[in-house]
């Protein structure tokens, strides 16, 4: 079940504007600020969760498409790069 209605994007955005104006009515500036901050926090939680799900999905796709041989080769390249970086750091110390 989706909480987001199947409406055009412009109408969806307009409904948010209308709701924002309705919430302004009888609230003081401090109450509006508190409510606005709370709503932004909710939005940040949703955005962060959605982004993390995208990252997980992307990682799963990469893992599924990579063969074991490709994974080993990539890890060997990473090890070589790390060893090179450690050697460069030793030289600068």
CNS distance restraints for C-alpha pairs under 8 A (distance, minus, plus):
assign (resid   7 and name CA) (resid  11 and name CA) 6.58 0.50 0.50
assign (resid   7 and name CA) (resid  12 and name CA) 6.31 0.50 0.50
assign (resid   8 and name CA) (resid  12 and name CA) 6.28 0.50 0.50
assign (resid   9 and name CA) (resid  13 and name CA) 6.14 0.50 0.50
assign (resid  10 and name CA) (resid  14 and name CA) 6.07 0.50 0.50
assign (resid  11 and name CA) (resid  15 and name CA) 6.14 0.50 0.50
assign (resid  12 and name CA) (resid  16 and name CA) 6.69 0.50 0.50
assign (resid  13 and name CA) (resid  17 and name CA) 6.51 0.50 0.50
assign (resid  14 and name CA) (resid  18 and name CA) 6.17 0.50 0.50
assign (resid  15 and name CA) (resid  19 and name CA) 6.10 0.50 0.50
assign (resid  16 and name CA) (resid  20 and name CA) 6.09 0.50 0.50
assign (resid  17 and name CA) (resid  21 and name CA) 6.35 0.50 0.50
assign (resid  18 and name CA) (resid  22 and name CA) 6.25 0.50 0.50
assign (resid  19 and name CA) (resid  23 and name CA) 6.22 0.50 0.50
assign (resid  20 and name CA) (resid  24 and name CA) 6.52 0.50 0.50
assign (resid  21 and name CA) (resid  25 and name CA) 7.00 0.50 0.50
assign (resid  23 and name CA) (resid  27 and name CA) 7.36 0.50 0.50
assign (resid  23 and name CA) (resid  32 and name CA) 7.69 0.50 0.50
assign (resid  24 and name CA) (resid  32 and name CA) 6.49 0.50 0.50
assign (resid  27 and name CA) (resid  31 and name CA) 5.62 0.50 0.50
assign (resid  27 and name CA) (resid  32 and name CA) 5.95 0.50 0.50
assign (resid  28 and name CA) (resid  32 and name CA) 6.13 0.50 0.50
assign (resid  29 and name CA) (resid  33 and name CA) 6.07 0.50 0.50
assign (resid  30 and name CA) (resid  34 and name CA) 6.11 0.50 0.50
assign (resid  31 and name CA) (resid  35 and name CA) 6.09 0.50 0.50
assign (resid  32 and name CA) (resid  36 and name CA) 5.92 0.50 0.50
assign (resid  33 and name CA) (resid  37 and name CA) 6.07 0.50 0.50
assign (resid  34 and name CA) (resid  38 and name CA) 6.19 0.50 0.50
assign (resid  35 and name CA) (resid  39 and name CA) 6.17 0.50 0.50
assign (resid  36 and name CA) (resid  40 and name CA) 6.18 0.50 0.50
assign (resid  37 and name CA) (resid  41 and name CA) 6.18 0.50 0.50
assign (resid  38 and name CA) (resid  42 and name CA) 6.35 0.50 0.50
assign (resid  39 and name CA) (resid  43 and name CA) 6.20 0.50 0.50
assign (resid  40 and name CA) (resid  44 and name CA) 6.09 0.50 0.50
assign (resid  41 and name CA) (resid  45 and name CA) 6.26 0.50 0.50
assign (resid  42 and name CA) (resid  46 and name CA) 6.37 0.50 0.50
assign (resid  43 and name CA) (resid  47 and name CA) 6.14 0.50 0.50
assign (resid  44 and name CA) (resid  48 and name CA) 5.92 0.50 0.50
assign (resid  45 and name CA) (resid  49 and name CA) 6.06 0.50 0.50
assign (resid  46 and name CA) (resid  50 and name CA) 6.10 0.50 0.50
assign (resid  47 and name CA) (resid  51 and name CA) 6.06 0.50 0.50
assign (resid  48 and name CA) (resid  52 and name CA) 6.14 0.50 0.50
assign (resid  49 and name CA) (resid  53 and name CA) 6.25 0.50 0.50
assign (resid  50 and name CA) (resid  54 and name CA) 6.31 0.50 0.50
assign (resid  51 and name CA) (resid  55 and name CA) 6.30 0.50 0.50
assign (resid  52 and name CA) (resid  56 and name CA) 6.23 0.50 0.50
assign (resid  53 and name CA) (resid  57 and name CA) 6.12 0.50 0.50
assign (resid  54 and name CA) (resid  58 and name CA) 6.06 0.50 0.50
assign (resid  55 and name CA) (resid  59 and name CA) 6.12 0.50 0.50
assign (resid  56 and name CA) (resid  60 and name CA) 6.13 0.50 0.50
assign (resid  57 and name CA) (resid  61 and name CA) 6.22 0.50 0.50
assign (resid  58 and name CA) (resid  62 and name CA) 6.23 0.50 0.50
assign (resid  59 and name CA) (resid  63 and name CA) 6.10 0.50 0.50
assign (resid  60 and name CA) (resid  64 and name CA) 6.08 0.50 0.50
assign (resid  61 and name CA) (resid  65 and name CA) 6.17 0.50 0.50
assign (resid  62 and name CA) (resid  66 and name CA) 6.07 0.50 0.50
assign (resid  63 and name CA) (resid  67 and name CA) 7.96 0.50 0.50
assign (resid  66 and name CA) (resid  70 and name CA) 5.96 0.50 0.50
assign (resid  66 and name CA) (resid  71 and name CA) 6.38 0.50 0.50
assign (resid  67 and name CA) (resid  71 and name CA) 6.26 0.50 0.50
assign (resid  68 and name CA) (resid  72 and name CA) 6.19 0.50 0.50
assign (resid  69 and name CA) (resid  73 and name CA) 6.23 0.50 0.50
assign (resid  70 and name CA) (resid  74 and name CA) 6.09 0.50 0.50
assign (resid  71 and name CA) (resid  75 and name CA) 6.16 0.50 0.50
assign (resid  72 and name CA) (resid  76 and name CA) 6.13 0.50 0.50
assign (resid  73 and name CA) (resid  77 and name CA) 6.27 0.50 0.50
assign (resid  74 and name CA) (resid  78 and name CA) 6.28 0.50 0.50
assign (resid  75 and name CA) (resid  79 and name CA) 6.15 0.50 0.50
assign (resid  76 and name CA) (resid  80 and name CA) 6.17 0.50 0.50
assign (resid  77 and name CA) (resid  81 and name CA) 6.14 0.50 0.50
assign (resid  78 and name CA) (resid  82 and name CA) 6.12 0.50 0.50
assign (resid  79 and name CA) (resid  83 and name CA) 6.12 0.50 0.50
assign (resid  80 and name CA) (resid  84 and name CA) 6.17 0.50 0.50
assign (resid  81 and name CA) (resid  85 and name CA) 6.18 0.50 0.50
assign (resid  82 and name CA) (resid  86 and name CA) 6.15 0.50 0.50
assign (resid  83 and name CA) (resid  87 and name CA) 6.20 0.50 0.50
assign (resid  84 and name CA) (resid  88 and name CA) 6.19 0.50 0.50
assign (resid  85 and name CA) (resid  89 and name CA) 6.18 0.50 0.50
assign (resid  86 and name CA) (resid  90 and name CA) 6.19 0.50 0.50
assign (resid  87 and name CA) (resid  91 and name CA) 6.31 0.50 0.50
assign (resid  88 and name CA) (resid  92 and name CA) 6.47 0.50 0.50
assign (resid  89 and name CA) (resid  93 and name CA) 6.42 0.50 0.50
